[in-house]
Amino acid sequence: MFNSPRGPIGLVLSGCALTGIILMGVPCGSKSSPSPSDPSAPALTVTGSFVPSNARVDDSISAAEATTLVLDGIEGTFVFVGGQQWLDYEDGTARLIAELADAGDRNRRFELNLQAGIRRFPADLGGAEFRYALEPVAYKAQGGMIDPDRWIGFGRFAGSLTGLSDLSGTNLTLELEPDTVLQVGEGANGVNAYYGASASLLWHRASGTDVPAGGAASISFTLQADTVARASAARSEEPFHGSGHTHAVTLPGISQRMVFTAGGRLTERPDGTARLAGVLVESGNPARSFHMDLHLTGRVTSSDAAFPPAGSPKLELNTSSYVDHGGPIVPATWHYYEGFEGTLVGLGDFSGAQVSVSRRGPAFQIGFGASGKNGRFGGAGWLDTVVNAQPTTGVTLPGTTGGDINIDLDESGTSSCAMPALKGDAARYSGGHAIWIPGLATDLVFQPGASFVERADGSARLEGIAFSRTDPTMQFQVGVDLADRIDPQAPGYPPTGSPKLELKSGAYAENGGLVDPNGWHYYGNTLGELQGLGRLRGASIRIERRGPAFQVGIGASGKNERYGACGWLDVSVVHQPDSGPNLPAGFTHGDINIDLEDDCVTCASAARYDGAVAKYQGGHAFYLPGISHDFMFEPGAAFAESSDGTAQIRGTLFSPTRPGWRFQALVELSGRIDPGQAGYPPAGSPKKELTPVSFTEQGGPVDTRGWRYYETFGGDLIGLDALAGAKVHVARMGPAFQVGDGADGKNLGFGAAGWLEVTLIDQPTTGISLPASLPHGDINLDLNENCSTCATTALRDSAISTLPGSAAFWIGGVGSQWFDFESPAAYYERPDGSATLSGVLYDIAGGDCRFAVELEFSSMASPMDGDDLPSESPKRDLMAAQYADQGGPIDFMRWRYYQHTSGEFIGLGQHDGARIRLGRMGPSFQVGFGASGANERWGASGWLTTEILSQPSTGPALQISGADFNVDLGDGCGVCVTEAMLDSEATTTSGDHGFYFPGIGTDFVFEGPAPFVENPDGTARLTGEIYRPNEPHKRFRVEVDFSGRVDPGMANHPPTDSPKLELKTPYYISSGGMIDPSTWRYYETFSGRAYGLDAFAGAELYYERMGPSFQVGPGASGKNVDYGASGWMDVQIVQQPTNGPQLVIPPGFHGDINVNFTSDCGEE
C-alpha cells in the first residue's frame, strides 16, 4: 500500500496468468466468457473484473476537466451512468461494457463495447508511448508517487458506440490513435493518482446523418472494485408515468410510502452481486422506520445468453415511453439481478420487528427508465415479505405482504443535506450545533444547503456556510475532506479508538436500544479549513482529526437517534482576519455533530422589502410585469436542493391585488457552483441589489463570497382559477440564480434571486387576455428552514359556509364550547410530510377556561402529486356549489391531507392538571384554499376524538364529547410589538419604553410596529428600529434572537428564576387578580445586537439574557396587564459611533426589553 494525494491505494500483483495488476486484490475468478476478439471461439476464463467509474479530477496534480469520453465534432461530454464492467481474460485481452450519457442531457446516450488486446509492459510497447498528462511533480522521476514503469498498455483496440434514445441511429466505431496504447495503472487516467485507464482515440461514423464523418476522441476513467450509487425515492413524472406514489419502497398493509433518509446506497460489485442498504422512513411519519439490507445476486447483462431473465423486463411506464413505440427508453440496455433477499429491521415505532424480504416475479432491473416511475437512471423490483418478529412497541404488522422497490440512482456519490444535530432524549450532552469550538463559538450552525458528499473512491467532503446563532456576523466557509473509508466487515473495522459513544447507554442496541454502532462507517483521515467571511474575512482555521475516526450512521452524531455523523477536531488558527479584532486565543479543539437528510428543503416565501438596505422597492416572490408585480407564494412553497447540483422552486403563486389570479410554479435549476469551485463566481454574477454599504467591501455584513449559484434555470407557470389554461415560460436572463445572505436583494436575510425572460405560451381559457409580449421578470425569495404559518380563527363567510359560527375550536361539553387562540398559534409544515399546530386556547365566553393545544399530523397525501384521496375525505363544510366537482371555485383535489393525527389538550387556569388525548376522527386533516370550511381563504380543519387522561386538580370534572377545529393560515406566525406603555395603577416600575439601555437611553421606542416572529422549533426573532423620542437622531436597528421556548405543560415550566413579577401583587391570580403567569411562555436563551444609525452610526451593542427567562403573555411586560413580553439583559459596547457621542454603560447596570403585542403591523 502507498498513499496517493487522496488516500491509500491498493496495489496487488495477481498470481493468475497474464492478469497483471489487479486493483485492491480482486480474486481471480473462474467465470467463463466468449473471447472478446472472437465471439465464436471457445470460452475464456475471466481472471479479473473491475467497475469503471467517472474519474474525479485531483486539481493538485492535474489541470484537466472531469470528462470520461469526449468526441470531437459531437456536442457534449459523456459519462458512465451505470452497468459498466471491465473484464480481464486469460489470453491477455480485456473488455469494457458500459452505457454513457451526455452530462448535460441524459437522453443523449451511447452503449459502449470496447475490446482491447496485446497487453504489454513498459519495456515492450513496440514503438508506442504512454501519455503523461499529470503535472510533472506527480511522477516518480520528480519525486512523486506515480510510477509509469508499473503501468501496462493495450496496443490493439476495437470499439463501438451504439446510439440510444435521442442518439438512436447514430453508430460509431473507435480505434487507437497511431503509436499510442490504452494505458492502465495508478495515475494512468491522467486526472488523479487512482488506478485507472485512458487512451487517445479516433472515431468513425458507421451510420447516422447528424454527426460528422469522424474525428479525434479521448477516454479516461477509474477502475475500482465496487461502484456505489445513491438511491432515492423515484418520483412519478410525465410523460413517462405521471401517477402513483412517490416512494423508494411500498409495503401494503405496513406503509405505502417509504423513502430513504439521507439516501440509500446501492453497491454493485465486479463479481455480479450487489447490496442495497439504507434507512427507510414512512413519508410524513418518520417514527415508522426500517433499516433495509438487501443482497442481490446473479447479475445478467446484455452480453449474457440468458438476457433478459425469464419474466423480465417489468415494464411500468406508459407504452409510448419505450423505444419500440418511439420513446427514449431502451430496456435492452438494462441489467438485472436474478436473486435478491434481505431483511428489514424495525426502528422507532417498528422497533423489534424482523422482516425477511425475497424476490417476487421479474428480476430486479437497473437502467434508464427501469424504476417504472420516470426516465432517469434507476431500479425496481417486486418483493415478498415475511414477518419473523413483531415490533415490541405494540404495533402489529401483517404476517406476509407483497411490495415494490422503485428508486432513482445517482452514481455521482451519496450526498446528504448537513444540518445541526439536534439534541434528542437519548443525548448526554448539549446539541443544536453543527460545529462546536469552545473559546470561539459553541453554536455554529449551517445555512440551508450545506452538503455531505460520500464518493465511491472512499473519500467524502463536508462543505457549507456556518454561522454563530448568537452572533450571526461570525461566518465561515467550511470545507472538510475525509478519506480512508472503513466499512463493516473491512479489515481494521472499527478503527482504533472508535466508536465514539456519546448517547445514553440505553440508546445502544447492546442495551436494547435502536442504535447499533456495528452498522456505522468511518473515515480515518480528517482535514479541513474554516475560512472567515464578512467581518472575519481573511481568517483561516485549520481542523484535523482528534481521537476517534469520523463516524457516520444512525445515532452516530452523538446527539440523537437519527442518521448523522460526528468527529472530534484539533483546531489551530492559521491566519487572523484582515481587519478588525483578532480571533480569540486559546481554542485548540472542537467537534462536528451533524444530522444528515436526503435533500436540503427550505420554505420559500416572498422576499420581505427592507427599505433600510434595499435599492428597489417591493416585496414579492415573482415579479411579472404585464401580468402582476406582486405574486406571493401560498404556504407550503419550497426550494429543494438535490445532491446532483440541481434544485427546484415549487409552489402556488397568487396575486393579493388580483383575486383568483394564481399559478402553479415549477422552476428547475441546475449547474450549481459553490465557493472555491472552478468558474466561481459565474460570469455576470453576483447581482447586487442592496445598498453598497450593505456589502463587506464597504463595511457591511453581506459577503457575496459565501453565495452559491445555479447557472441554468427555467420552468413553467401553469394558470389556475381565473388564469386557468394559461402557460407562461420563464428562463434565466443575465446573472446566474444566486443563494445566500442578502442574495434576494430585498433584505439581509437568507434568500435567493434571479432575473427572468418571460414568454407567454398559452392564453387563459377564462376570457382574461394576457399581453402577448411580456417584459423581463424577477424572482426574489426569503428562504427559511422554519416553515411556519400563523393559525387564527377561520372567519365564517355566511354566504358560502354551513358552519354555525366563527371559532378556532369547538370542544364539546366544555364551557361555552367555543374557543379562540390567545395569540396567533403556530402551524408548521415540515419537508418530510408532517406538520404541527400549537397554541393556547381560551373560552370566548370569558372566565378562566384555558387549554394549551399540541397537535401532530403525519402521512401527508397530495392528490395533485398523484396520491389517492384519503378515505372519508374531504370534510365538506362549505355549501355544495362552492366545490369544483359542482362547478365551484374550491378544488379539494389540490388540498393536502394528513392521514394521522395525535396530540393533547393540557388544562390551564381552572382546568390545571387536566390532560386530554386527541386523535383523528373521520376525514383526514385538510389544508388548502377553502379547507377551513368557513371561507375561501387558505386554511385547515379537522375533527378530533377526545380521551380524558387526567381530570383537573381542582374544580369540577370535565365531560368532553369530541372536538372540531377550523383555522385560517397566514404567511408566518408573526405579530408586531410596540413599546410597553406604563400603567401606574398596575406596576411599581417606571417609564414607557421598548428598550432600556442604561447610560445610553432609557426611553427607546419603536419606529412603527416591529415584527416579532415565533417559530415552531422553539425559536423567535424580534427586529426593528428604535429611537429616543426627545432625540430622534439617536437611533439603533435592533435584532434579538430567542431560543429554548418553554410552554405551559412542559416539565421545566416555568424555567428557573422565572417568572419575573413586576406588577403589583393584587393583579396576579394568586391574589385574586386576572393575570395568571402559569399561562405565560418563556425563552430560556436570548441575545442580539443593536447597530447605530444617524448620530450613533458605526456603533454596535451586544446584549444577552440576564436573570429570568424572557417571558410572553398577558401582563408579562411588567408595565401593564395587556398581552406583552419582557426580559432583562446584560449590555456590552462592541464598537463606538464613528463620529457621534461616546457611549457609556455604568458599571453594575443592566438593560431591559418591555413590549406589548399588536395585530396591527402597519404597512410592513
N, C-alpha and C positions, 0 to 999 in steps of 0.2 A: 504493500500500500504506500502511496505517496500523496502529497497534498497538492491539489490544484488551487487556483485563486479562490474557488468557491467551496473547497472542502475535499475530503479524501476520495480518490477514485480507485476502484479495484482493478488490478491487472493480474490476470491469471493465465498461465500457459497451459492449454489443454493437453492432455495426453492422447487425445484422439487423433487419428491420422489426418494430416493435411488441414486440420482445423485452424491452426494459427492462434491468434489472440482472441480469447473469449471474455466478454465483459462479465465481471462480478462472479466468475466461476460457474456459469450456467452449465449444468452437467451435460455430458454427451448423451444424445438420445438414440433411440433405435427406431424412430418413426421412418417409414419408407415412403418415398415420393418419386414420381417420374423425374427423370433428369431434366433440368430446365432447358438444356440445349437441344434435347430431342425427346419430345413427349412420348414417342413410341418406344423408346429404349427401355431396358429393364429398370425397375425401381431402384433408386439410390437411397442410402441411409443419410438422414439428416443428422449432422454432427454438432450443430449449434443453432440456436434460434434467438433472435433479439426482437425488441419492439422499437422501430424507428420513431423518433419524435421530432417536432419542430425545434431547432436549435435556438437557444436563448443567447443573445449577444452579451459577451463579457467586455464592457467598454474599457476595462483596464488594459486589455491586450488586443482589442480589435476595434477598427473603425467602421466595420461593415454594418449593414442594416439586417434586421431579422427577416430573412426570407428562406423558404425551403426550395421552391422551384420558380425560376424566372425564365420566361420565353420571350426573347427579343421579338418585337413585332406583334405580340399578343398582349392585350391590356391585362393588368393585374399581376399580383404576386400570389402564388399558390402555396397552400399549407396543408399538412396532413389533417384529416378530420376524423379518422378512426378506421379500425380494421387493418392497419398496416402491419406487415410482418417481414422480417429478414430471415432467410434460411441459408445456412451453410451446408453444403453437401460433401460427401466423402471423396468426390472426384476433384475437389478444389474449386468448384463453381459455387455461385450464390444466386439468390433470387430475392427481389424486393417486390412485394404486392402491396398496393396502397390505394386509397381514394384521397384526392386532393381537391380543394376548393379555393376559389379566389377569396382572399381575406376580406375584400370589400364587398363581395356579392356571392353568398354561399350557393346560389343557384347556378353558378358557372363552375362546373366540376369536370374532373377527369378521373378515369380509372388508370392507374399506372401498373404496368407489368414490365419489370426490368430483370434482365438476365446477364450475369457477369461471369467471365471465365478467365483462365490463365492467371491464377493467383501468384504474385511474385513478391519477393522480399527486396529491400532497397538495393542489394548488390546485384540484382538480376532484373532490372527494369527494361533492358533491351533498348536503350536509347531514349526511352520516355523519362519524364521528370515529374517529381512531386511539385505541387504548388504550395508556397509558403505565404499564406495570407494573413497570419497574425503579425503583431509587432515583433521586430527582431529580438527584443529582450525576452520574449516568451520562450525562445528556443534554447536548447541546451548549450549551443555554441556561444551564446552570450549570457550564460548563467541562469537561464530559465529552466522550466520543468519539462518542456515539450521536446521529446527526442524522436525526430523523424526516422532514425535508424531502426525504430521498433514498429514502424508502420508497415503495412502491406499494400500492394496495388493490384488491381484487376485490369489487365491490358486488353481484354476483349469485352465488348459491351453491346448489347442489343436491347432495345426497349420500345414500348408503345404507350401512347396516351389515347384512350378511347373517350370521346366527349360524352358527357352526361348532362341531363337537364337542359339548361339554356345553351350548352355547347354540344348538344346531341347532333351527330352527323359530322363533327369535326374530329378527325382521327390523324394522329401524328406518329412518326417513327423517330427514335432517338439513337444517336451513336456518339462515341467519344470524339473530341477534337483530336486531330493527329498529334502523335508524340505526347499524349497525356494518359493518365490512368485514373480509375476510380480509386481514390486513396482512403484507407481505413486505419484508424488508430486514435490515440489520445491527442487531441488538438488538430486532427486531420480535417475536421469540418470547417476550419478556417474562421470560426467565430467565438470559440471558447476552448477550454482545456479538457473538455469531456471526451469520452470515447465516441467517435462518430465517423462520418464519411462525407466526401464531397467530390465533385467532378465538373469539368468543363465539357459542354456537350454541343452537338449540332442537332437541330430538329428539322424534319422534312414533312410537308403536308402529304398525307396519304389520301385524304378525302375531305371535302368541305370547301366552301367558296368564300367564307367570311374571314379568312386568315391569309397571310402571305404564303409564298411557296416554301419558305423555310427561314432559318436564322440561327443565331447562337443561343445557347441556354446554359444555365448553371443549376446545380442541385447541391444542397447541403443539409445534413441532418445529424441528430444524435442517435446513438444506438444504446439501448438500455434494456435491463431485464424485464421491467414492467412498464405499462403505460397506465396513467391514472387520470380519470375524468371526474369532474364534479357532477353529481346527479341532483336534479331538482325536479319539482313537480312540473309535468307537461301541461301547458295551458292550451285549451282548445282555441283554435284560430281559424278564421275564414281565410281563403276559400277551401281549406283542407277538410276541416271537420265542423267547427263552428257551434258545437253544442256539447253538453255533458259537463261533468265536474272537472275542475282543475285539481289534480291530486298527483301524488307520487305513488301512493298505494290506496286502493279502496277495498274494504273488508265488510261487505254487507252483514248487518247484524252486530258489528263491532264499531266500525267507523267508516262512513262513506268517503271522507276527505282527509287523508293523512298526508302530511308534507314533511320534508326533511327540515330540521332546524340546523342552520349553518351549512347546509349542503351535505348530501351523501357522497360516497366515494366508490367509484367503480374502478377496480384494478384488474386489468387484463394482462395475463402472463404469457410468455412465449410457449409454454407447454400446453396451450389450448384450454386453460382453465381461467376462471375469473372469480372475483369476490365483489359483492355489492353490500356495503355496510353503512350504517348511519343511524341517527336518532330520528324517529318519526313522531310527530305530534298531530293531534287532531286539529284541523284548521278551525280556529276560533275557540278551542278549549285545550290549551297546551298541557293541562294536567293529565290528559289521557294520552299516554305516550308508550312507545316501544323502542327498544334497541333492536334493530334488524341486522342480521348477519346471514347472507345467502352465499352459497358456493355454487358456481356454475362450471360445468364440465362438458367435454365433447364438443369443442369448437368446430364448426363447419363453415368453410369459406367457399367462394365461387369456384375455386380451383379444385375442390374436392368432388369425387364421383358421386357422393351422397347428397349433393346440393340441389335444391333445398331439402331439408329434412322432411320426412313424411308429415303431412298436416300443416306445413308451413308454405308460404308466409301467412301471417294473421293480418288481413287487410281491413282496416277500420276507418280509413279516410274516405271522403267522397270519391266515387268511382272516377270522376274527372281529374283527380289528383295524380293518377298513375300514368306512366309513360305510354302504355298501350291504349290510353284514351286521351292522349295529347297533353298530359300533365307532366310535371317535373320529377316525380318520384319514381325511382328505378329500384324495385325490390331485388333485382338480380345482383345488385351491389351490396346487399346486406350480408351480415354474417350472423351465425346462430350458435346457441349452446343447447345441446340436446338434453342435458341433465341439469336440473337445479334443485337444491334443497337447502334448508337452513332453519333458523329459529327467530322467533320474536320473543324478547324478554321484556316483561312488563315493567314500566316505570310510572311514578305518580299514582294516579287512580287505578292503573293496571298493575301496580306493584305486586310481585309474587307470581304473576302469570308466566307460564311457559307454553309457547305455541310452536308447533313444528309446521314447516312450510315445504311444499313439494310442487313439482310441475303438474299442470293440468292442460291437456290439449297441445297446441302448437309449441315448438321450441322457442326459447327466449330469443328475441330478434333485436339486432342493433344496426342502425344505419339512418340515412336521411329519410324522414317520414315514418320510421319504424315505431315511434311512440303511439301512433294511431290518433294523435291529437293535433299535430301541426307538421310543417315541412322541415323542421330543424332536425339536427342530428340527435337521435335519442334511442330509447329501447322500450320494449314492452314484453309482457308475458302473463298468461293466466296462471293462477295458483290455487292450490287447495290448502286448507289449514286444519290442524287437529289440536285442540286444547289439551295439553298434558297436565297442566296445573292451573287452577283458577286463581284470580287475584285474591290477595289476603285482605283487601280493603272493603269487601262486601259487594263489589261489582261482580256480576256474573256474565261470562262470555258464552256464546253458543258453542257447543262441543265441536262442531265442524262447520265450515263455511267455505265458499269459494272466494275469489278475489281477483284483482288485476294490478299489475305494476305498469305505470306509464310515466316515463322520465325523459327529461331533456338531459343531454350530456355535453359537457364543455371540457375539452382537453387542455385549455389554457391554464388549468390548475384549479384547485378548490379555493374559492375566495369567499370570505365572510365579512360581514359588517362588524367592525370592532366598536364596542361601546363600554362605558364604565361598568365594572362588575358591581351590581347592586347587592347590598348586604341582605342575606336571607336568614331564616330562622336557624339554619344549621351553622352559621358563621360564628367563629370565636372572636374575630377582630373586626375593626371598622371596615366599612365598604363605601361604595358610591364614587369611587375614583377609578381612573384608568392607569395613572402613574402617580406614585407616592414617593416623594423625596423629602424626608424631614430636614428642615433647615432651609428649604427652598419653597416648596409647596406640597401639601399633602392632599390636595383636592384637584389635581389636574384631570380634566375630562376631555374627550374628543368632541370636536364639532361633528355634526352628522356627515357621513360619507367616509369616515376612516375605514381602512381595509386591512384585512389579514389574509395574505395570499400564500397558499401552500403549493409548491411546484412539484412536478413529477420527479425532478432530479434530487429531491431530498432537502431542498432549501425552502425558506419562507421569508416573507417580508411583512412587517407591520408599518403602516405609514398613515399619517393624517395630521391635522392641526389640533393641538392640545392647548387648553387654556385653564386658568385657575377660576373656580367658581366664585371665590371671594374677591378675586382681583382679575376681572376679565381682560385687563390690559397686559397681563402676563401671558404671552402666547409663544408657542414653539411649533416649528415644523418638525415632526417626529419621523425618523426613518430608522428602523431596526431590522438588521439582517440576521437570519438564523440559518444554521447549516448543521449537517451531520444528523439527519433524522434517524431515530431509533424506534422501530415499531415492536409491538408484542411478538414474541417468538424469535426476534432477531438476536444474534449474538450480542452480549453486553446489555441485555434488557433486564431490569431497568438500569439506567446509568447509576454510577456511584453517587451516593448522597440523595438519590431520588426514590420515591416521590416526596414532594413537599406537601405534607398533610396539615391543612390549617382549618378544616371544618371540625365540628364536634365529633367525637369518636362514634356516636350513634349514627352518623350520616353515612358511614362506610359499610360496604357490603359484608365485610367480615363480622360486623356487629349488627347485621340485619338491616342496614340502610340501603339507599339507592345508588350510592356512588361506589364504583368499582375501579380503583386505580389500575388494575391489571389491563384495562382497556385503553388507557391513555397512551399517547405517543410523545416523544421528547425530541428536543434539538440540543445537541451537545455544545454548539457554539452560539454565542450571542454577542453582537457588536452593533452599535448604533450611535446616533447623534441627535441631540435636540438643538435646532438652530433657532435663535431668537427672532421674533417678528415684532413689528410695531416699536414700542419703546425699548425693546430688548434687541433690536436689530444689531447684528454683528456678534452677538453672544453665541458661544458654542459649548455644549456639554457632551462629553463622551460617556457612553454607557457600555458596560461589558457584563458578562455572566459573573454571578457571585453565588457560590454554593451549588445547590441542586440545578439540574438541567431545566430549561424552559419546558413546561408541560402543557399539554392540550388534551381536552376531553371533558366528559360530563363531570362536573364538580371540580375541575382542575383549577378554576380561578381562585379557590380557597375562600370564596365569599358566598356561594350559593350552590345549588344542585343542578344548575343549568349548564349548557355546553359553553366552555370558556377556556381560558389559558392564563398562566402566570409565570413569573420568574423573578428572582432577586437580582439586584444590579449593584455593581460597583460604579460609582459616579465621580467624574472629575471635570473641572472647568478647564476648557482648552483656550477659550477667548472670552473676554469681557465685552459688554455692549459697546458699540461705537461711541455712544454719548450717554449722558445721564449717570445715575448711580450704578456702581458695580453690583454684580450678583453677590449675595451674602456669602461669607466664608464659612467653611466648616462642614458642608454637607458632603458625605462620602458614599452613601449607599441609598438604595431605593427599591422599588417593587413595581412590577407591571401586573395589573389584575384586570382582565377584560372578559366581558360576555361576548359571545360570537353568535350572530344571527345570519339568516340566509341572505337577505338583501337589506340595503340601507333605505328605509322608507321614512320620509318625513311628511308632515302635513303641510300642504300648500294653501296659502291664503293671499288675498290682495295685499300688496306692499303698502304699509301704512306711511302716509306722507308726513315727514318731519320737516317743517319749514325752516328749522334752525340749521339743517345740514344739506337739504336737497336743493338743487338748482332749478328743478322743474316741478310744477305743481301737479297735484292729482294723486290719489291713491286708488289703485286698481290691480287686478290680476292680468287682464288682457285689455289693451288699448287698441280699438279697431275703429279708427275714424272712418266715417261714411256709414258705419253700422251703429256703434255706440262706443263712447270713450270710457265707459265706467264698468266694464264687465267684472263681476266678482265671482269667486267660487262658492258654491254651496258647501256646507260642511262635508267632510269626507274626501276632499280632493287630496291627491298625493303626488309627491315627487319621489320616484323609486329609482335608485341607482343599483345597477347589477354588476356582477363580477367581470363581465366581458367588456367593460368600458362603455356600456350603453346605459340609457336611462329613459324614463317615461314621465311625462306630466299628464295626469289623467284626472278628470273630474267634470262636474256640470257647472257651466257658467250661466249667470243671469245678470241682467241689467236692472239695477234698482230704479232707474228713471224710465224704463220702458217695460212695464209689466208683461210677462209672458214671453219676452224675448230671451230665449235660452239656447245654449249649445251644449252638446256632449263633446268634450275636448279630449283628444289623444294626440300628444306630440311625442315623437320618438327622437332621441338624441343618441349620438354615437361619436366615436373618436375622442374619448376622454384624454386630456393631457393634464398631468399633475405637476406641481413644482419639482424641478430637478430633472424632468424628462426632456428628451430631445424635442425641439420645436416649441419650448415653453418660453414666454407666452406666445400664443398663435399670432400671426400677422394681423395687425389692426386692433389687437387687444392689449390692455383692458379698455373697456368702455367706462369712462369716469364721468358720472353724472351727479356726484356730490360736490359741495363747495371745495375749492383747493385746500383750505385749511383743515379739511376732514382727513386728509391723507398724511401718511408719515413723513413724506418729503417736506411738508410744512408744519410738522409737529403734531399732526392729528393722530387719531387712534387706528385708522384704516390702513392696513398694509396689503397692497394688492399682490405681493409676493406669496401670500397664502391662498390666493384664489385658485380654483381649478376651472377647466374649460371643456366644452364639448364643441368640436369643430363642425359637426353636421347636426342639423336639427330641422324637423319639419313634421307636418301632420295635418289632420283634418278636423274641422269643427262641423259637427252634424246638427242641423237645426232641430229644435224641439218646440212643442206648443205653437206659439204664434209664428215661429220660424220653421215649422215642420216642412221637410222637403228640401231645405237649403243645405248646401255643402260649400264650405269655404276652406281653401287650402292655404296653409301658412308654411313658410320656409325661411331659412336664415338669410338675413340681409346685413352685410357689414361684419362687425366683430363677432367672435365666437360667443356662444352662450356661456355666461360666467356665474360662478357659485362661490360664495364666501361672505365674510363680514363686510357689510356695506355694498355688496355686489348688486343689490336690487336697485341702487341709485335713488332710493327714497328715504332711507334711514340708515343708522349704524348697525342694525341687527343683521343676523344671518339670513341671507336671501339669495336671489338669483334674478338674472335679467338677460334679455336678448331682443334685438330688433328683428322685425318680420317683413318679408314680402307677403302680401295678402292678395289672393286670387279667388274670385267668385267662380265656383264650378257650376252650381245649380241654384236657381232661384227658389224661394219658398213656394209651396203649393197652396198657401193660405190666402193669397191675394196681396200680401206685402211684397213690395218690389225693392230690392237692394241695388245700390249702384253697380253697374256692370264693371266699372273700373274703380279699384279701391287703392287709396294711398297706403304707405307702409304703416305697420303697427308696432306694438311693443308688448313684451311680457315682463312683468315686474312682480316678483313673488317674495313674500316672507315665508321662511321655512322653519318649522318648529317640530321637535320630537314630541311635544305635548299637544296632542290633537284634541284640545278641549273646546267645548262649546258651552254656551250658557243656557241652562234649563230654567224656564219660567212657566207660570201658569198659562195653559193654552186658552186664549181668549175666544169665547164662543161667538161664532157668526150665526145668528139665529136664522139667517136666510138660507143656510145650507147645512146646518148641523142638527142632528137629532138629540144631542146631549142635553140634559136638563139644566145645566148651568156651567159656570167657569170656576174651576178649581184645579190645582195641580194633582191632588189625591182625593179620592173618596175612600174612606176607611169605615166599613160597615159596622155599626154598633158602638162607635167611639165618639163622644162629644156630639157636635153638630153633624159629624161625618164628613165635613168639607174642610180640607186643609190646603194651605199655600206654603211656599218656601219663605223662610225669614229673610233670606237674601238669595240672589240667583244661585242655583245649585250647579254643580259641575257635572257635565256629561262628557265622557272621554271615550273615543273610538280608537282602538289600537290596530296597528297594521296586521296583527295575527288573527283578526276576525272576532275579537272580543270587545267588550265595552263595559263601562261602569257609569252609574248615576249615584251621586251622593249629595246630601244637603240636610237641612234642619227644617222640619215642618211645624206649623202652628195652626191651631183651630181658628178659622176665620171668624167664629162667633165670639172669640175672646176667651179669657181665662188662661190658665197655666197648663194647657193640654198640648204637649210638645213631643215630637219624636225625631230622633236622628234616623235617616234612612240611608242604607247602603245596598245597592243592587248590582249584581254581576250578571252580564249577558255573554253568551258564547255560542259557538257553532253558527256563524253567520251564513246566510244563504242570500244570493243576489240573482233573482231570475233574469235580470238584464245581462248578467255574465254567464248565463246558461244553466244556472241552478234551478232545481224544481221549486215550485211554490210550496212552502211547508203546509202540512195538513192543518185544517181548521183556519187557515189564514186566507185572506186578510180579515182583520177586525174592522167591520164597516160601521162607522158612526156618523158618516155624512149621509145626506139624502141620496137615494139610489141614482138620480140623474147626474150626480157630480162625478161618477166614476166612468173611466174610459170605455168599459165594456157596455155602458149605457149611453155613450156619446158625449160624456162629460170630459172635463179637463184633467181629472185626477187619475193617473195611471199607476195602480198599485203594483204592476209588474216592474216598475222602476224603483220600488222601495227596497230597503234592506231588511232582512228578518233575522232575528236571533232566536234560535230554537231552544236554548237552555237559559233559564232564569233562576237565580238564587239570591238570597240576601236576608236582611233583618231590619225590623223597626227596633230601635233602642229607646226606651222611655226616658223622658226628661221631665223636669218640673214635677207635677203631681203624679206622673207615671214613672218616676225614677225607680229603677230596678226591673222594669218590665223588659222582656225580650220576646219578639215575635218573629218566627221564621217565615220567610217569604219564598214562593216558588211560582213557576208559570202555571196559569190556568187558561186552558183553551188556546186561542191563537198565539202565535209567536209574537214577541215584542217587535214592533214595526217602526221603521224610521223612514221619513221621506216627505215630500210635499203632500199635505192633506192627511198624513198618517196619524196626527193627533186626534182626528175625528171632530175637532172643534172648528177648524178653519182650513184654508188652502195653503197656509204658510208651512215652512219646513218645521216638522215636529215629530213627535213619537207618542206611542201609547201601548198599554198592555194591561191585561187582567192578572191578578195575583191571588194565589192561595195563601192562607194565613194559618199558622200553628203557634199557639202560645207556649213558649218555653219557660217563662217565669212571669209571675204577676208583680205589680208594683209593690215596693217595700212597705208603703203605707197607702191608705185610702182604699176605695172600692176596687174590686177585681174587674178586669177587663173581659168583655164578651165581644169577639171580633168575628165578622162573617164575610171575609174576603175584602179585596181592595181593587181599585182601578186607578190608573194614573194617565193623564193627558197633558203633555207639555209642549211648549214651543221651544225650539232650539235656535239660539242666536250665534253670532260669529265671535266666540270667545267668552269666557266666564268672567269678564272683567266688569267692574263697576268703576266709578270715579270717586275721588276723595277731595275734600276741601279742608282748610284749617278748622280745627275744633274750636267752636265759639264757647266762651266761658259762661256758664250758668252759675252765678254766685250763690244761688239758693241751694244748689246741689253739690258743690265741691268746695274744698278748702284750698285748692290750688289757685294760681293767678295767671292771667294773661290769655289772650287769643293768639294762637299760632298753629302752624303746621309743623315747623321745625324750630327747635330751640338750640342755638349754638352759643354757649356762654363765651363772653368776651368778643364775639363777632356780631351777634344779633339774636335777641330772644323773642323776636316777633315776626319771623319769616312766614309769609303767607303764599298761597299758590297763585300763579298767573293762569287763572281759569282752572276748571276741574282737572285733576291729574288721574290717569288710568292706574288702577290697582287690579292686577290680573292674577287670579288664583288658579293654579293648575292641579289636575288630579293626581300628579305624582308627589303631592305634598310640598310643592314649592310655590312661590308667588313673587311678583315683581311690582315695584312702585317706581314710576318715573314722572318727572315733571319739572317745572321751572318755578323757583321761589324768589321772593324779593322782600325788602323791608318797606312797609307802607310809607314811612316818612322819608326814606332814602331809596327811591325805586331804582336808582342806578347801581345799587349794591345787590347783585343777583348771583344765583347759582343754578346750574342744571343738576338735579339730584337723581340718583339711581339707588335703589335698595333691593337687594335680593334676599328672599326669605326661604327657609327650608325646614324640614323636620316638623311638619304640621301634626298637631295633636288635637283630635276631635273628641267631643263627648262620647263616653262609652269605651274609649281606648284605655288600656291598662295603666298608662302613665299620665292619665288626665286627672287633675291638672299637673303640669310639669313642676319640678322642684322650684321653690321660691315664687310660685305663681298661685293665685292671681295678684296683680298689683292693684290694690283697692284705694282709690283716691277720691271717691265720692264720700259724702257724709254717710255715717253709719245707717241712719233710718231709711236710706234709699235702697239698701240691699234686702233681698228676700228673707234673709235670716233674721232681720229686724222688722219684718212686716212690709218691706218696700217691694218695688216692682222689678228691680234689677237682680237677675239670677246668674252669677258667674259660672254656675255649673253648665250653662249653655254656651259659654264662650269657647272659641277655638284658639289655638296658640301656634306660634312658630318658634321652635327652640333655638334656631340659629338665624341671625340676620346680619348683613353687612352691606356696605355700599360706599359710594364716592359722590362728592359734590364738586363740580367743575365751575370755576369762577367765570362770570360774564360781566360785561361792561366795566365798572370800576374794579371788579375782582378778577378780571380776565387774566388767565395764566395760573390762578390759584387752584389748589386741589386739596380736598379734605378726605380723610378716610374715617369711617365710623363702623362700629360693630356693637353687638349686644353687650349690655352691662346689666347684671342683675336678673330680674324676672324675664320670662319669655315674652315676645311680642304677642299682644292679646287682641282678639277681634270679637265684637258682639255688642249688644245693647248696653250702653254705659261704659264700654271698655276704653273710651278715650280718656276717662278720668276728668273730663271737663263738663259733661252734660249727660243726660240719660238717652240721647239718641244713639243710633247704630254707629259705632266707630271703632277706633283702634289706637293703641299706643305702645311705646316701648322706650326704655332708657338706653343710652348708648355712650360708649367711650368715643371721643372725637380726637383725631390727630391731624396736625397740619403737615401735609406731604410737600406742598410747594406754595410759596408766597406769590401774590399777584405780580404780574410783570411790571406794572407802573403804579399800581394803586397803593392804598394804605397797607401797612404790615398787619398781619393777623396774629392775634394772641389769644390763647385759651388759658385762663387762670389755673394754676395747679389745684387739683382736687375737685374740679368741676366736671360735670358730665352734661351730655345733650339729651334731647327728648324729641320724640315724634308723637304728635297728637292730631288725629284726623277724624273727621266724620264722613260717612259714606253718602253718596248721592247717585241716583239713577240718571241724572241729567249730566251728560258728558259734553254738552255744548256742541260745537261743530267738529270735534275731533274725529 
